[in-house]
Amino acid sequence: MAALLEISAARREFVTPEGGRLAALDGVDLTVGANEFVTLLGPSGCGKTTLLRAISGFEVLDNGTMRLDGMDLTALPPFRRPVNTVFQSYALFGHMTVARNVGYALEVAGVGKASRDAQVAEALEKVGLAGMGGRRPGQLSGGQRQRVALARAIIAKPRLLLLDEPLSALDRNLREHMVGVLGDALRATGTTALYVTHDQDEAFALADRVGV
């Protein structure tokens, strides 16, 4: 399998309240293949989110390299990285309809309305929300809002999708259901994904490969 993401010797330090230094990432090496679903499993505070933020450009490595599709990410600003992130907080626009939330990136990019509407409908169908584009986020359940966030992420066809514990705010039964929805949607679109979680069952249910 060809490597899509290659991380070598990644290190990121933070200053502690006591004035010391804490290495959230300490010599991390990771390779993710094209169309692969990789999960990083570990407890809170072990550096999982820091790694995702470094890949997306919101944290700057102190040492190490990151390459995506052979392109050096180290000096690229976040908006130039072909990466999307799904958070546990959904981050939806409450004043917009579901359809406009999902298609917002296409709208900003100047995609025509007919093409945009067709792509939005296809994305909503893939996450099990066909026909719900006219609703607003406040009219949806937690699981439905998370599916809107997923549809919004995959519609832009990112080279890499980062998922930061996106199901942790849901109750257990809904989380188990969403694991199936999430896995099916990403595999249907051939999306390469890097997913972080502290839940062992979630990690092994979703991933092609698990890093601890």
TALINWO-V544067 format. One record per helix or strand. SS is the DSSP state (H for helix, E for strand). FROM is the first residue (numbers start at 1). TO is the last residue. If there is no record, write none. Layout:
ss=SS from=FROM to=TO
ss=SS from=FROM to=TO
This chain:
ss=E from=3 to=15
ss=E from=21 to=33
ss=E from=37 to=41
ss=H from=48 to=56
ss=E from=63 to=68
ss=E from=71 to=72
ss=H from=78 to=80
ss=E from=83 to=87
ss=E from=97 to=97
ss=H from=98 to=108
ss=H from=113 to=126
ss=E from=136 to=136
ss=H from=137 to=139
ss=H from=142 to=155
ss=E from=160 to=164
ss=H from=172 to=189
ss=E from=193 to=197
ss=H from=200 to=206
ss=E from=209 to=211
